[in-house]
Amino acid sequence: MKKIGVFTSGGDAPGMNAALRAVVRGCIYYGIEVYGIRYGYKGMIEGDIIPLNSHSVSNIIQRAGTVLKSARCQEFREPEGRKKAFDNLKKFGIDALIAIGGDGTFTGAKVFFEEHAIPVIGIPGTIDNDIYGTDKTIGFDTAVNTALSAVDNIRDTADSHDRVFFIEVMGRDSGYIAIQSGIGGGAEMVMVPETKTTINEVIEALQKGWSRSKTSSIVVIAEGDEEGNAFEISEKVKARVKDLKDIRVTILGHVQRGGTPTAQDRILASRLGLSAVEGLRDGKSGVMVGVINDEVTFTSFGDSITKQKPLNKDLIRMVEILSI
């Protein structure tokens, strides 16, 4: 193996640059040439491929986003598009790939590996922490801390005005950000896609707080909750509690994707980046590298894509107990 290509794809996550840095410097350490593929699969098809060296990744470990950029690519979904991508890799003499992204990125990498037999290892970079085969994904810790900071700030104004705030965080299919920022922020209720929470249960939790003379409340909602988004849930609550007037809704949105990556995300990304390089050198392919119980592991793309990562039910139980 003489040349490795690395790219980021899908939604950006704080720590992707740290992973890129580790891949580049790991390759240099082992005497492997490394190429950056800009704009993910789109750049692979268009031949937007550049050589990288140690200087290329200097002073990026603390930067959020991705210096290689990211883009969606409909063309890569078709066999003809993937053939163009493969031909471009061959032009540059690239022997193997490292893909940094989420389940969409790994789905593309799995098909690409099966069709063209080019070795590829995935690095899980997504703030949702919804990838099976690793305890945490790159960007999750930073996103939780960003959300928690917002919850803390909102709690201040909620207390000042005796208000109920419904705060929506990212998590279309995963409640990891919601549950951890909710517990850390002392929320009265957390609503996540993994567990059904009815409007009646939300109202009951709020009323219990009011019965104990609580004058403000926080409800944290993952965007993919079954009852709807934060605006829809707030309207349902308002319709059933007629004397509840002062309700506010805050959507945190893409602010959770930005921000300087935490130490935990930088270290995780660095560890996974180097392990991906070493995994390719050891002959591994068609797998994602992760960390489980502080040990580096490799999980097949098939499992990482299709198996659901369970949410710790104890965390959900804690919300009710600690909101008393």
Secondary structure, DSSP 8 states (H G I E B T S, - for coil): --EEEEEE-SS--TTHHHHHHHHHHHHHHTT-EEEEETTHHHHHHHT-EEEE-GGGGTT-TT--S-TT-----SGGGSHHHHHHHHHHHHHTT--EEEEEE-HHHHHHHHHHHHHH---EEEEEB-TT---TT-S--BTHHHHHHHHHHHHHHHHHHHHHHT-EEEEEES-SS--HHHHHHHHHTT-SEEEBTTB---HHHHHHHHHHHHHTT---EEEEEETT-TT--HHHHHHHHHHH-TT---EEEEE-GGGGG-S---HHHHHHHHHHHHHHHHHHHTT--SEEEEEETTEEEEEEHHHHHHS-----HHHHHHHHHHT-
